[in-house]
Amino acid sequence: MNTYAFVQARTGSVRFPNKILKKVNGKTIFEILLKRLSRSKEISKIIVVAPKSDKKSELKNIVKKNKQKIFYGSENDVLDRYYKAAKYYKANIVVRITGDCPLVDPKIVDEVIQKFKKKKVDFACNNEALPYANGLDVEVSTFLALEDAWKKAKKISDREHVMPYVSRSSKNKKYILKSKIDFSNLRLTLDYQEDFDVILKIFNYFKPD
């Protein structure tokens, strides 16, 4: 069964325009994310799922430079974008990563995927009970569970955030990877200038590693 990571990304952020194109030590936030995610041992392919409005943006060049795939879909119905990308690439296991999380941890990604496979569930994540820091989120679903959500989810929030319907569906077996410490008060994601300032300090502190 193939395990593919689908990374949702767009340059047209309202709160912080072009946030994933901001640079840290000469590399864009999004390039850093792709390089970190590529260290995963469980993921066999990375596909960037972007809105059609980004067909002419710098995003395409970054993806090509890093030798990854890109799929264009719906602007606002991200669930539809995910489903059609997963169907096109014939993914059995769908890993959801968001493009504004440059500190994504490949070891945590692999741990969630491993638990997903070992427990033989339909959905697994690390962002519910005793969550990891915001920005280290990983969600894993079977293609069939994603397809079921695509067919049945009606709420705008379900279509925008992809996995809520999958997570709460009573027909799906579910596993939650819990952190030993509650890090839910920490932000390692990028939505505002203040977030970028923090992320920049983190990368500079550990530079050049």
Order of alpha helices (4+ residues) and beta strands (2+ residues): beta-beta-beta-alpha-beta-alpha-beta-alpha-beta-alpha-beta-beta-alpha-alpha-alpha-beta-alpha
